[in-house]
Amino acid sequence: MSVLAAGLSAGLAILPAPAADVPAEAESQDEIVVTAQKRSEKASDVPLSLSVLGGENLEAARFAQADDLAARIPNLRFSATVGENTPIFALRGVSMSDFSLNQAGPVAAYYDEVYKGNFAFLGLALYDLSRVEVLRGPQGTLYGKNTTGGAINYVSARPVFASEGYLRLGAGNYNRLEAQGALNMALGPTLAARVAFTAARADGWFRNRLAGQPDLSSTREYGIRGSLLWQPSDSAELILRLSTSLQRPQNYGNYSRPRPNGVGNGAYEAYGQGSSYFREGLGIRELEANFTARRLARTWSAALTGTFKLSDSFTLISVTGWDKGSLYVPEDTDGSPRQVLEIPYTDRGTQFGQELRLAWEGDGPLSVIVGAHHHREDLFNATDLNFWTDLDVDGNGRVDVDDCTANASLFACVISNRFDQDKRSWALFGDARLKLGGGTTLRGGLRFTHDTGLQAGLTSEIRGVDGVLVATPIAPLDRRFSGNNLSGKLALDHKLDDGTLLFASYSRGYRASGFNAQAFFDPSEAGVAKPEILDAFEAGAKARLGGMVSVSLTGFWYDYRNQQFLSVNPVDATQTLVNLDRSRIYGAELELDARPLPTLSLNAGLGLLHARATRGVISGLDVRGHRLSNAPALTANAAIDWTAWEAGNARLALRADASYVSSQYFEIVNIPRLRQGGYALLGAGIDYVRGGWTVSLWGRNLTDKIYFTSRIDLSGFGFDYNHVGTPRTWGASVKRAF
């Protein structure tokens, strides 16, 4: 849901393999090997707050979308204002408060080290993965811009020199059918290939009670990824990955809760055109939507990762990525048979990125990474706001341009904007690690970034429902920005004799300037927001207790400046992209992994968070002391895996998981009626494994809890806009590994 509408309503290891790719056998070790700091190292040796989910756990727990991931990571949340498959992540209360499709959020997503900044490039990721790494806190040195909140690394399974694979077929409620699989082949002594795919379809779970219209929030998707590994020598390796995905379901539904005057806010009564809409007799997961076009998300990507061992001490790493994507989101915002507010969004573009890193690790205590990075992104963005387009204002029996011009309230009008957006980024960075002796290590790094941006040909037009031009509030204009940033990190860690790791750090994160995509009524709206800056202090410990329990505890304190917000002028409803002066965030995470028995494993997480604005005005309101959006004070999760029976090559495994989120807001005004109360989600599964076969039963949100993933005040249109979380889903699958 457009914020415009809301406004109108009120270091790398020296290895022959690339840093982002760890051999599959590492996943079976007691601790997963990660590359969060561009070095291959055990997760327990990484001196920062890091959560890792291995590929087997991801598959067993049936991770399919953003809310599955957020349910297992402390202090990670998401909002689904433009759909669950285009999530806006929040990490430790650092989130994007502008839901425009041209923006890049402060929690960066990386697929096999390739940055995916825009929604159009995300596609399907959660299949055939080696692991997912979630790095909390600013990553301004090794990752760069747009990581003020942190980074999420999706690492796909890499080809190996073996002939193996798997195929899984499944079915579930809402007539769900799904298939996933992978085939790995050794094509020779130096060449290996892997092809993986996923496909699913399901009926919509958001019931549409309007006759002749389909249910919404359905599933129609597939993704294919091909990987080719070439190792011509012991000192060189190249991995080429090609992938594509398509999602074409019925678009998401939403719960548009009427305000006192109903959906339409009394406009139909005022013009003698019937009554507003009050959703009588409908449940929260039901609607009567008349705009039910299919959503489209199409991606193409190519990535080439090369690792070249130049000597015993030097390794060169090259990561090249290209993406093309398109996203069309046809939203029936009012969710009613009336045409009060309907918004089709369009976003499409291409991006190219190139990074070169040189890693040096000699016989002494010092290791160094230096590198250069270039990224370019070219987008086209369009938004159409359809206001009361079934309202016959002049009462002549038809709706046309005369109805749009016959009133001053934009009834029966379509307001559209279009623009091209081009961004370029260049960076130089260095990261060093110095072992001081006695188990103490000093770490530090700096990154210099130069960013430029152009919003070209921004045009806004007002037309009648019949397409006749009424006005051009914004004639074609251009906006630009150019700036430099220096970010970095200084850290100290110490390993005790028993293996306990103590660490403390200061780091700075940086999110680049942004253009306002919601400029419709006046050229003054077409502004540029300043970059966000976040200074973070973090300290923690990682320990292994008794050989059976691993514990990670981290505390943090943030000074957050210039967070980007859309601010609505309460007098004329124009809006600009501005910066919230300052916020203060602090909290902690506790993560625990235990294996008290060979057949039993437990893991749990707890996140505590205090996130408040300390200075700033948004939409004419002093928001000092207000809670930041998507920042619940408490998140908690737990999971248990138990092999209940085992005989020969057969076993029966039981799984259960739970997550809890305390109350939160999805906007900084903190409107009491839009507060999301605390809630818990439960899941479970059973696996019977015999030889290469696995038969599974699974269930998610077993109590069928109703909760919201986004809420916006649209009282100007007569309703509150709510995204509803996924209901109870269950199913069964059969997997054959070979």
NUPAMI-284501 format. One line per 4 residues: number of its first residue (from 1); their letters; for each residue x, y, z of C-alpha. Coordinates in pm, whole numbers. Layout:
N
NUM	A	X/Y/Z | ...
This chain:
738
1	MSVL	0/0/0 | 149/329/-108 | 252/570/164 | 113/838/-66
5	AAGL	-232/698/-2 | -161/702/368 | -63/1064/336 | -377/1154/153
9	SAGL	-576/1003/434 | -434/1200/705 | 3817/-1074/541 | 3843/-1397/322
13	AILP	4030/-1722/401 | 4311/-1829/167 | 4128/-2124/16 | 4084/-2247/-339
17	APAA	3708/-2203/-301 | 3537/-1860/-314 | 3462/-1698/19 | 3087/-1723/-29
21	DVPA	3098/-2095/-105 | 3176/-2360/151 | 3194/-2727/50 | 2876/-2916/123
25	EAES	3049/-3146/372 | 3102/-2848/606 | 2728/-2848/670 | 2754/-3185/846
29	QDEI	3014/-3072/1097 | 2924/-2983/1455 | 2939/-2615/1362 | 2851/-2459/1028
33	VVTA	3134/-2281/850 | 3030/-1931/744 | 3173/-1650/533 | 2999/-1359/704
37	QKRS	3328/-1165/727 | 3452/-1274/381 | 3666/-1536/555 | 3576/-1901/601
41	EKAS	3545/-1961/976 | 3326/-2136/1225 | 3022/-1940/1334 | 3141/-1958/1696
45	DVPL	3464/-1781/1596 | 3296/-1483/1429 | 3309/-1189/1674 | 2970/-1036/1601
49	SLSV	2601/-1111/1641 | 2534/-1372/1375 | 2255/-1625/1321 | 2302/-1915/1082
53	LGGE	2046/-2161/948 | 2187/-2462/764 | 2034/-2603/450 | 1903/-2918/616
57	NLEA	1725/-2715/883 | 1579/-2482/621 | 1439/-2776/428 | 1311/-2964/733
61	ARFA	1135/-2654/868 | 988/-2579/522 | 1115/-2222/495 | 932/-2065/202
65	QADD	896/-1691/266 | 1004/-1400/482 | 786/-1470/785 | 939/-1819/816
69	LAAR	1286/-1666/836 | 1184/-1391/1078 | 1027/-1647/1312 | 1367/-1811/1373
73	IPNL	1593/-1505/1414 | 1586/-1284/1727 | 1517/-914/1657 | 1445/-983/1288
77	RFSA	1103/-868/1168 | 941/-788/837 | 644/-606/692 | 454/-713/383
81	TVGE	305/-388/258 | 364/-493/-105 | 334/-868/-46 | 510/-1148/143
85	NTPI	741/-1218/-151 | 873/-861/-148 | 943/-821/225 | 1072/-512/400
89	FALR	1304/-647/671 | 1366/-478/1004 | 1668/-579/1211 | 1707/-445/1563
93	GVSM	1446/-181/1482 | 1631/-51/1176 | 1385/-58/889 | 1264/121/579
97	SDFS	976/360/646 | 898/421/279 | 728/139/93 | 795/271/-258
101	LNQA	925/14/-504 | 1217/233/-611 | 1382/219/-268 | 1651/-4/-120
105	GPVA	1614/-85/248 | 1876/-71/525 | 1886/-452/565 | 2066/-572/255
109	AYYD	2000/-905/80 | 2286/-1091/-87 | 2250/-1401/-305 | 2589/-1577/-333
113	EVYK	2761/-1243/-260 | 2559/-1052/-523 | 2370/-755/-376 | 1996/-746/-456
117	GNFA	1897/-391/-372 | 1561/-350/-542 | 1237/-544/-501 | 1233/-631/-871
121	FLGL	1548/-844/-836 | 1452/-1054/-532 | 1271/-1346/-697 | 1265/-1689/-534
125	ALYD	1560/-1765/-306 | 1463/-2021/-43 | 1539/-2343/-231 | 1845/-2570/-256
129	LSRV	2041/-2357/-11 | 2360/-2437/176 | 2271/-2189/449 | 2134/-1846/537
133	EVLR	2348/-1605/739 | 2191/-1308/920 | 2442/-1044/1028 | 2307/-793/1280
137	GPQG	2438/-441/1302 | 2606/-209/1052 | 2824/-385/792 | 2972/-70/642
141	TLYG	3323/-206/578 | 3295/-535/392 | 2938/-495/264 | 2907/-120/220
145	KNTT	2602/98/177 | 2245/4/270 | 2353/-223/556 | 2281/6/851
149	GGAI	2058/-263/996 | 2259/-561/879 | 2277/-810/595 | 2111/-1138/499
153	NYVS	2326/-1378/297 | 2155/-1652/98 | 2416/-1912/1 | 2307/-2171/-256
157	ARPV	2432/-2529/-264 | 2743/-2542/-485 | 2833/-2810/-737 | 3049/-3097/-613
161	FASE	3244/-3366/-796 | 2985/-3638/-749 | 2670/-3770/-913 | 2383/-3711/-675
165	GYLR	2051/-3536/-639 | 1704/-3542/-494 | 1340/-3492/-590 | 1062/-3394/-351
169	LGAG	692/-3388/-435 | 431/-3252/-198 | 70/-3153/-149 | -117/-2951/110
173	NYNR	-428/-2757/198 | -563/-2491/-37 | -503/-2753/-310 | -130/-2694/-288
177	LEAQ	100/-2890/-519 | 476/-2847/-509 | 799/-2993/-635 | 1164/-2928/-560
181	GALN	1476/-3101/-672 | 1840/-3084/-767 | 2075/-3286/-985 | 2451/-3269/-938
185	MALG	2689/-3412/-1197 | 3065/-3448/-1230 | 3130/-3369/-1596 | 3500/-3443/-1574
189	PTLA	3799/-3410/-1343 | 3777/-3027/-1350 | 3410/-2960/-1428 | 3094/-3012/-1220
193	ARVA	2738/-2889/-1262 | 2426/-2856/-1049 | 2071/-2778/-1156 | 1804/-2703/-897
197	FTAA	1440/-2605/-927 | 1130/-2527/-726 | 768/-2502/-837 | 443/-2458/-647
201	RADG	81/-2370/-697 | -203/-2326/-449 | -546/-2170/-439 | -586/-1837/-269
205	WFRN	-646/-1842/106 | -799/-1492/112 | -1159/-1575/24 | -1325/-1345/-225
209	RLAG	-1699/-1346/-167 | -1776/-1128/-469 | -1951/-1343/-728 | -1737/-1439/-1025
213	QPDL	-1411/-1316/-873 | -1118/-1541/-773 | -980/-1588/-424 | -666/-1382/-357
217	SSTR	-323/-1460/-209 | -275/-1767/-425 | 53/-1930/-531 | 181/-1976/-887
221	EYGI	560/-1982/-907 | 871/-2154/-1025 | 1244/-2097/-1004 | 1540/-2262/-1177
225	RGSL	1909/-2225/-1090 | 2197/-2374/-1284 | 2554/-2372/-1149 | 2875/-2471/-1326
229	LWQP	3200/-2522/-1134 | 3534/-2525/-1318 | 3860/-2596/-1133 | 4131/-2595/-1400
233	SDSA	4403/-2617/-1135 | 4460/-2625/-761 | 4499/-2248/-765 | 4198/-2140/-973
237	ELIL	3823/-2184/-955 | 3524/-2032/-1136 | 3155/-2078/-1055 | 2890/-1955/-1299
241	RLST	2532/-1935/-1173 | 2233/-1866/-1398 | 1882/-1842/-1259 | 1532/-1729/-1341
245	SLQR	1204/-1721/-1153 | 842/-1636/-1226 | 558/-1562/-987 | 213/-1503/-1135
249	PQNY	-48/-1561/-863 | -368/-1381/-785 | -243/-1078/-595 | -256/-1057/-218
253	GNYS	-578/-974/-42 | -607/-729/244 | -842/-656/530 | -977/-305/482
257	RPRP	-1157/-232/806 | -1427/35/760 | -1414/353/966 | -1740/514/1092
261	NGVG	-1844/647/747 | -1759/320/572 | -1519/241/287 | -1571/546/68
265	NGAY	-1595/785/362 | -1950/895/280 | -1871/1021/-71 | -2134/805/-243
269	EAYG	-2406/926/-8 | -2299/1288/-61 | -2348/1258/-438 | -2658/1042/-421
273	QGSS	-2472/744/-565 | -2570/475/-318 | -2390/395/5 | -2038/338/126
277	YFRE	-1922/-15/205 | -1921/-170/553 | -1801/-533/500 | -2106/-682/665
281	GLGI	-2091/-1057/733 | -1725/-1102/638 | -1438/-1246/839 | -1093/-1093/855
285	RELE	-963/-1334/587 | -1255/-1256/355 | -1317/-966/118 | -1528/-862/-181
289	ANFT	-1267/-736/-426 | -1347/-643/-785 | -991/-565/-900 | -824/-907/-913
293	ARRL	-554/-891/-1179 | -260/-1127/-1140 | 61/-1017/-975 | 377/-1055/-1182
297	ARTW	733/-1096/-1057 | 991/-1203/-1315 | 1366/-1227/-1257 | 1674/-1323/-1457
301	SAAL	2021/-1328/-1306 | 2377/-1430/-1382 | 2671/-1440/-1142 | 3032/-1538/-1193
305	TGTF	3258/-1593/-893 | 3628/-1653/-945 | 3899/-1736/-692 | 4264/-1732/-794
309	KLSD	4545/-1829/-559 | 4828/-1604/-675 | 5081/-1732/-421 | 5094/-1895/-81
313	SFTL	4992/-1562/71 | 4773/-1388/-188 | 4429/-1479/-320 | 4226/-1274/-570
317	ISVT	3847/-1299/-564 | 3616/-1161/-832 | 3236/-1145/-796 | 3036/-1032/-1099
321	GWDK	2658/-1010/-1097 | 2388/-906/-1344 | 2013/-896/-1279 | 1700/-809/-1469
325	GSLY	1362/-798/-1306 | 1006/-675/-1339 | 736/-641/-1078 | 369/-558/-1126
329	VPED	147/-534/-819 | -226/-472/-892 | -367/-383/-551 | -736/-361/-470
333	TDGS	-658/-139/-175 | -1014/-92/-54 | -1095/-466/-84 | -1454/-389/-172
337	PRQV	-1695/-394/-470 | -1663/-17/-474 | -1373/146/-658 | -1264/377/-380
341	LEIP	-891/315/-408 | -709/80/-646 | -334/106/-705 | -135/-79/-971
345	YTDR	242/-51/-905 | 505/-112/-1172 | 877/-156/-1113 | 1132/-294/-1358
349	GTQF	1502/-260/-1408 | 1849/-402/-1447 | 2157/-394/-1228 | 2524/-481/-1263
353	GQEL	2782/-527/-989 | 3152/-603/-985 | 3374/-660/-683 | 3744/-744/-671
357	RLAW	3910/-846/-344 | 4271/-927/-272 | 4330/-1128/45 | 4672/-1154/205
361	EGDG	4753/-1390/488 | 5117/-1454/566 | 5291/-1653/836 | 5269/-1363/1082
365	PLSV	4981/-1234/1293 | 4842/-996/1028 | 4586/-1072/757 | 4440/-809/523
369	IVGA	4162/-777/267 | 4155/-485/22 | 3904/-441/-253 | 3704/-229/-493
373	HHHR	3334/-243/-574 | 3114/-94/-846 | 2735/-115/-869 | 2487/35/-1112
377	EDLF	2109/18/-1104 | 1863/138/-1370 | 1491/138/-1288 | 1157/243/-1430
381	NATD	887/312/-1172 | 517/391/-1218 | 223/425/-979 | -144/480/-1068
385	LNFW	-383/600/-798 | -747/537/-888 | -974/747/-664 | -1351/669/-645
389	TDLD	-1349/572/-1014 | -1707/440/-999 | -1850/768/-862 | -2077/957/-1104
393	VDGN	-2011/1302/-962 | -2219/1503/-1209 | -2509/1254/-1207 | -2534/1213/-1586
397	GRVD	-2532/833/-1574 | -2170/776/-1673 | -1823/825/-1524 | -1585/1023/-1746
401	VDDC	-1350/1321/-1745 | -1635/1557/-1659 | -1675/1386/-1322 | -1305/1437/-1246
405	TANA	-1319/1808/-1329 | -1656/1862/-1154 | -1509/1838/-802 | -1210/1954/-602
409	SLFA	-1163/1625/-414 | -1016/1417/-698 | -1321/1191/-705 | -1339/990/-1031
413	CVIS	-977/1079/-1111 | -667/875/-1188 | -340/1032/-1068 | -25/876/-1212
417	NRFD	346/935/-1198 | 635/791/-1398 | 1012/825/-1379 | 1342/658/-1456
421	QDKR	1595/616/-1178 | 1967/559/-1227 | 2209/502/-940 | 2586/446/-952
425	SWAL	2816/350/-666 | 3195/311/-643 | 3377/196/-331 | 3725/116/-203
429	FGDA	3762/-83/118 | 4013/-248/344 | 3982/-484/639 | 4264/-601/868
433	RLKL	4297/-857/1145 | 4595/-846/1381 | 4657/-1120/1638 | 4813/-954/1941
437	GGGT	4895/-1277/2121 | 4743/-1444/2422 | 4418/-1503/2234 | 4353/-1133/2166
441	TLRG	4280/-1000/1817 | 4245/-642/1696 | 4024/-586/1392 | 3949/-279/1189
445	GLRF	3840/-157/851 | 3740/142/640 | 3529/186/329 | 3508/494/107
449	THDT	3196/516/-111 | 3102/759/-384 | 2733/756/-487 | 2547/936/-762
453	GLQA	2179/925/-849 | 1942/1061/-1112 | 1563/1064/-1105 | 1490/1146/-1467
457	GLTS	1171/1262/-1636 | 948/1258/-1328 | 601/1334/-1458 | 264/1344/-1285
461	EIRG	-70/1354/-1464 | -434/1367/-1359 | -680/1202/-1598 | -1043/1110/-1605
465	VDGV	-1150/748/-1585 | -1180/756/-1965 | -812/852/-1998 | -865/1218/-2095
469	LVAT	-592/1444/-1956 | -709/1695/-1694 | -384/1842/-1559 | -9/1788/-1537
473	PIAP	85/1886/-1180 | 448/1791/-1238 | 591/1844/-1583 | 897/1633/-1664
477	LDRR	1179/1722/-1427 | 1504/1571/-1305 | 1651/1539/-958 | 2010/1438/-876
481	FSGN	2237/1363/-585 | 2607/1300/-545 | 2794/1227/-225 | 3079/1055/-47
485	NLSG	3082/847/268 | 3346/697/495 | 3228/407/710 | 3419/150/908
489	KLAL	3471/-64/1213 | 3709/-106/1505 | 3685/-421/1716 | 3869/-619/1981
493	DHKL	3809/-983/2071 | 3968/-1227/2311 | 3944/-1606/2329 | 3976/-1762/2673
497	DDGT	4151/-2091/2738 | 3818/-2276/2748 | 3727/-2147/2400 | 3491/-1869/2514
501	LLFA	3504/-1573/2275 | 3461/-1220/2415 | 3421/-931/2172 | 3346/-559/2154
505	SYSR	3321/-325/1857 | 3233/17/1725 | 3099/36/1369 | 2932/285/1140
509	GYRA	2667/203/880 | 2548/409/587 | 2234/408/374 | 2254/612/54
513	SGFN	2029/904/-43 | 1687/827/-186 | 1439/983/-428 | 1074/1041/-345
517	AQAF	859/810/-558 | 536/958/-417 | 552/1301/-582 | 212/1359/-745
521	FDPS	77/1707/-681 | 360/1961/-674 | 724/1978/-792 | 829/2055/-435
525	EAGV	749/1693/-346 | 1026/1570/-575 | 1299/1591/-315 | 1605/1391/-217
529	AKPE	1659/1254/131 | 1999/1276/296 | 2193/955/369 | 2121/767/691
533	ILDA	2404/719/941 | 2410/469/1225 | 2682/449/1492 | 2678/119/1677
537	FEAG	2848/-13/1988 | 2829/-387/2046 | 2971/-632/2299 | 2912/-999/2353
541	AKAR	3032/-1348/2425 | 3016/-1690/2260 | 3076/-1999/2470 | 3043/-2375/2463
545	LGGM	2926/-2524/2792 | 3001/-2882/2880 | 3047/-2979/2518 | 2670/-2995/2469
549	VSVS	2546/-2635/2477 | 2653/-2337/2266 | 2552/-1991/2385 | 2579/-1652/2218
553	LTGF	2495/-1330/2405 | 2520/-981/2254 | 2428/-634/2373 | 2413/-324/2151
557	WYDY	2354/52/2158 | 2274/260/1845 | 2273/628/1760 | 2056/644/1446
561	RNQQ	2051/968/1245 | 1859/1086/940 | 1631/785/897 | 1436/840/575
565	FLSV	1060/894/608 | 774/1011/392 | 627/1317/563 | 274/1431/480
569	NPVD	179/1798/496 | -145/1801/700 | -263/2119/523 | -244/2023/155
573	ATQT	-166/1644/170 | 155/1684/-30 | 439/1469/91 | 813/1478/80
577	LVNL	1089/1233/158 | 1257/1371/470 | 1498/1262/741 | 1400/1189/1100
581	DRSR	1660/1373/1305 | 1757/1110/1558 | 1663/782/1723 | 1814/574/1999
585	IYGA	1808/195/1993 | 1947/-53/2240 | 1889/-415/2331 | 2031/-764/2337
589	ELEL	2012/-1110/2179 | 2058/-1450/2336 | 2089/-1764/2124 | 2128/-2116/2250
593	DARP	2196/-2449/2076 | 2198/-2769/2277 | 2234/-3141/2211 | 2170/-3306/2547
597	LPTL	2130/-3644/2376 | 2260/-3778/2043 | 1898/-3801/1931 | 1780/-3464/2064
601	SLNA	1868/-3108/1961 | 1727/-2783/2091 | 1774/-2426/1983 | 1623/-2107/2115
605	GLGL	1657/-1733/2070 | 1554/-1422/2260 | 1564/-1063/2139 | 1514/-756/2359
609	LHAR	1473/-416/2196 | 1411/-53/2290 | 1375/165/1978 | 1251/524/2012
613	ATRG	1269/846/1816 | 1451/1110/2021 | 1414/1413/1792 | 1216/1486/1478
617	VISG	890/1592/1316 | 699/1366/1075 | 373/1475/909 | 360/1782/1129
621	LDVR	381/1576/1448 | 662/1580/1701 | 741/1208/1728 | 990/1237/2013
625	GHRL	949/929/2235 | 747/735/1977 | 830/372/1905 | 996/303/1572
629	SNAP	803/90/1328 | 855/-286/1319 | 1039/-280/1650 | 871/-510/1907
633	ALTA	1027/-504/2252 | 1050/-884/2265 | 1098/-1160/2011 | 1151/-1522/2106
637	NAAI	1181/-1852/1925 | 1244/-2217/2008 | 1270/-2541/1812 | 1320/-2904/1901
641	DWTA	1429/-3198/1682 | 1401/-3549/1825 | 1484/-3880/1662 | 1217/-4081/1839
645	WEAG	1300/-4417/1682 | 1587/-4560/1481 | 1659/-4909/1347 | 1914/-4984/1077
649	NARL	1872/-4735/794 | 1528/-4624/914 | 1437/-4354/1163 | 1144/-4142/1276
653	ALRA	1212/-3777/1355 | 975/-3530/1523 | 1005/-3151/1503 | 828/-2863/1674
657	DASY	889/-2489/1672 | 738/-2180/1827 | 789/-1807/1794 | 656/-1508/1986
661	VSSQ	644/-1138/1901 | 534/-873/2147 | 322/-573/2050 | 446/-336/1781
665	YFEI	350/-55/1545 | 398/-41/1170 | 421/340/1162 | 590/603/1376
669	VNIP	276/802/1460 | 184/509/1691 | -192/522/1631 | -341/314/1915
673	RLRQ	-602/133/1706 | -331/18/1462 | -114/-139/1730 | -46/-507/1662
677	GGYA	-75/-704/1983 | 166/-978/2080 | 113/-1321/1928 | 269/-1667/1903
681	LLGA	299/-1905/1608 | 343/-2282/1632 | 468/-2535/1379 | 544/-2907/1374
685	GIDY	659/-3188/1149 | 721/-3561/1126 | 981/-3727/901 | 1008/-4098/833
689	VRGG	1341/-4176/667 | 1433/-4512/518 | 1731/-4544/288 | 1708/-4263/33
693	WTVS	1338/-4204/95 | 1183/-3945/326 | 810/-3912/394 | 712/-3592/576
697	LWGR	405/-3439/737 | 419/-3072/830 | 210/-2786/963 | 263/-2410/1003
701	NLTD	65/-2167/1222 | -111/-2467/1373 | -344/-2258/1591 | -455/-2058/1286
705	KIYF	-358/-1733/1458 | -478/-1412/1294 | -210/-1144/1294 | -110/-848/1079
709	TSRI	212/-781/890 | 130/-421/796 | -128/-163/907 | -189/186/765
713	DLSG	-437/461/851 | -643/539/539 | -931/706/719 | -948/967/443
717	FGFD	-1084/686/226 | -1294/549/509 | -1090/247/620 | -778/111/786
721	YNHV	-557/-96/560 | -429/-426/702 | -208/-701/562 | -302/-1034/718
725	GTPR	-42/-1299/801 | -50/-1646/644 | -315/-1876/800 | -270/-2237/903
729	TWGA	-108/-2443/629 | -30/-2813/630 | 74/-3085/394 | 277/-3394/315
733	SVKR	573/-3468/89 | 782/-3755/-40 | 1153/-3707/-112 | 1389/-3939/-293
737	AF	1763/-3878/-262 | 1996/-4053/-506
